[in-house]
Amino acid sequence: MLVSYKWLNELVDIDVASAELAEKMSTTGIEVEGVTSPAAGLSKIVVGEVVSCEDVPDTHLHVCQVNVGEAETRQIVCGAPNIRAGIKVMVALPGARIADNYKIKKGKIRGLESLGMICSLGELGISDSVVPKEFADGIQILPEEAVPGQEVFPYLDLDDEIIELSITPNRADALSMRGVAHEVAAIYDKAVRFKAFPLTEGDKQAADQLAVAIETEKAPYYAARILVQCAYCSKSAVAAKSPHE
């Protein structure tokens, strides 16, 4: 069970560090495997605003002038098909470390100086399974409110820590964020705060749409509800790793 410390703080008012929380939880019968950071190993990756973007003749490349919060723009050569002027992107500056501990250096591509790298989520080590489809074949486009020069991690929900729990069969109550929130609330004598999600009842009765046979000897009570028109809305590019909205 992977627990987002940031998400957990939305459900319970926690005033201790993640490592201290993990140690405290291990004393209550829940085995803690460790605490990790999604941004571990990544450095010098900032928000950049593409000021201009020009095609390099006879290639798939583009030469871009990018504002990264410095006095002057940086020239960066990029081959992504969705790069264009006016968007906010992730820029790995020279000296940056990206996935697989790869170090970014100044260099030349087709004779053109490139002072950094405009990154995709995959190049940061983010699994393809959580990359939005519209960015699967190109670079990640950040929200318009992203500020050039700032670290990208808050805009990707990577400014978090993940507590990994090893849940035994007798603690199935801790197999959800709500369950873990109740556990933490009990440890620190706090109240949980769950958002209310109102449901609009449809015109059709559930009993008219499916049949449920209750075998009372094995299951004295069973309840079912039909949900329709469900939509998943993410607040960030990697919200699937921490779907708290």
N, C-alpha and C positions, 0 to 999 in steps of 0.2 A: 504494500500500500504506500503510494507516494503522496505526501501531504505538503501542500504549498503553505509555507509559513505566512506569506503575505495574505493569502486567502483566509487562513485560519484566524488571522487578526481581524478580519472583517466579521467573523462569526463570534469571536470571544475577545474581550479586551485583555491582551497579553502584554505584560510589561517586563518580560524577561527575554534574554537573547535566545536564539534558536537552539544553540548548543546546550544551554541550561535547561530549556524546555525538554529537549530530547532526553537528557539525563534524568529529569524528574519523571518523565513518562515511563522510562525503563524500570522504575521502582514500583510501578503499579501493575505489573504483570504484562506489559506490552513490550516486546523486544524491539529495540531500535537498532537498525543496521548502520545508520550513519546520517550525516547531514552534508549535503552538497549544494553548490551554487551553479545554476544553469550557465552563468557567464564565466565560470572558472576557466582560465587559460586564454581568455580573450582580453585584448588590451588595445588602447588607442584606436577605437572604432567610434566614429562620431557622425553626427548628422551633417549632411552636405546638401546644398541647394544648387541644382544645375542651372547656371546662369545662361550658358549657351551650349549648343550641341551641333557639330557639323560632321557630315559624312566624310570618311576618308575614301577618295576615289578608288574604285576597283577592289574594294574590300567590304567586309561586313562591319568594320570598325567605325567608331565615332570618336572625335576629339572634343572633349568637354572642358569648359571652364566652370569650376565648382567652388562655391563659397562655403568654407568650413569654419567660419568665424574668425578668420585671420585678416590682416590688413589687405592682403591681395588674394585673388582667387588662385586655385591650383589647377593646372592642366592635368587631366586624367584621360587616358585612352580606354574606351569601354566597348565591348563587343555585344552587349545585351540588346536584343531586338526591341525592348520597350523603353530604352533610354530616350529622354527628350528634355528640352529646356523647360524650366518651370516646376520641376518636381523635386521633392525631398528624398534623399537616398542615404544609404549607409556607406560611409567611406572609411576604409582602413588606411591610416596614415603610414608613411614610412616608419619602420620599427614596430608596427603593429603585429600582434600574433592572432592568427585566425585558426580555423579547425586544423587538427593534426599538427599543431604547433608551428604552422608555416609562417615565416617571417616576411612581411612586406618590405620591399626595398624600392628606392628610386630606380627607374630604368627607362629604356627606350623600346617602343613597339613600332615596327615599320619606320624606324628613324624618328619617331615622334616621342618627345619626352613625356613620361607619365609619372606624376608625383603622388602616387597612391593607387588605391583600387576601389572601385565601386562594387559593393558586394551583394550577392544573393544570400538568402537564408541558408542555403545548402553550404555555402562557403564559410558560414559561421558554425557549421556542424549541426544545424537543425534538421531533423528527420524530414524526408520528403512527404511523409504521411501527414504532417501538420502544416505544410506549406500551402497557402491558398492557391487554388487552381490558376487564378489570373496571373500569378507570379511564378508559376512552376518552371517556365522556360526563360525567365529573365531575372532582373534584379528586383529587390523588394522596394516598393514605393511607400514611404512613410507618410503619416498624416500631415496635412498642411500646417498644423500648429507646431510641428517639430522645429526646434530652434537650431540653426547652423552652429556647429562647434560643440554642442552638448553631446554627452554619451548617448548612444542609441538604446541602451538596455531598458530604460523605463518605458520607451515606446513599444517595446516588444514583450513586455512583462518578464524580462530576464533579470530584473533587479530583485531577485527573490532567492530564497533558500528552500531546499526540498528535504524534508525529513522522511527517510525511508523506514517504514515499519514492517516487521515480520509478524503477521497476524496468525495466531494459532486458532484451531477450530473452536476453542471455548471463548474466543473474543471476537466473534463475527460482528458484534456491535460496532467494532472499530474499522469496518470495511467501507466506510463512507465518510465524507467530510463532516456530515452532521453528527455521526457517531463519535468521531475524534473530537469534535467541538464540545460535545457533552462530557467526554472524558477530561479534557483540559479544564473545562468549567468546574468540574467536580474537584479536580486537583487544587485549583487556586480559589475555590469558593466564589466563582464568578457566575454571571448570568449569560446564557447564550442569546444571540440576537440574530434570528433568522428572518429573512425578508418574506413578506407575505406575497404570494402570487395568486391573485384572484382568478377563478375559473368561471367561464361563461358556459352555463349549461345549454346544451343543444336541444332542439325540438324533439329529437328521437330518443326513445328510451333504450338503455343498454340491453335490456332483456329482449328487445325486439331485433337486436343486431347480432347477438351471440347467445349460445346456450352454455350454461355451467352446471355440471352435475356434481353435487356435493356429497362425497362419501363420508358421512358423519363419523364413522368408526375411526377413520384415519385423520380426518380433518374436520373438526367440529364447526369451523367457521372459515368461509372463503369470501373474499370481496374482489370485484373486478371493476375497472373503469375503462371506457374507451376514450382515447384522445385523438382528435383530428386537427388538421391544419397546424401541425407543429413546425416551428422554424427555429433553426439554430443561429444565433447572432453572436459573433465574436467581437470583442472590443479591441483585439490586437491580432497581429499576424500569427502569433503562436499561442493564442488562447486555448487551443486544443490541448496544450500541455497543462493548462490551468484554467479550466472552463468555468470561471466564477461569475460570468455574466450570462 
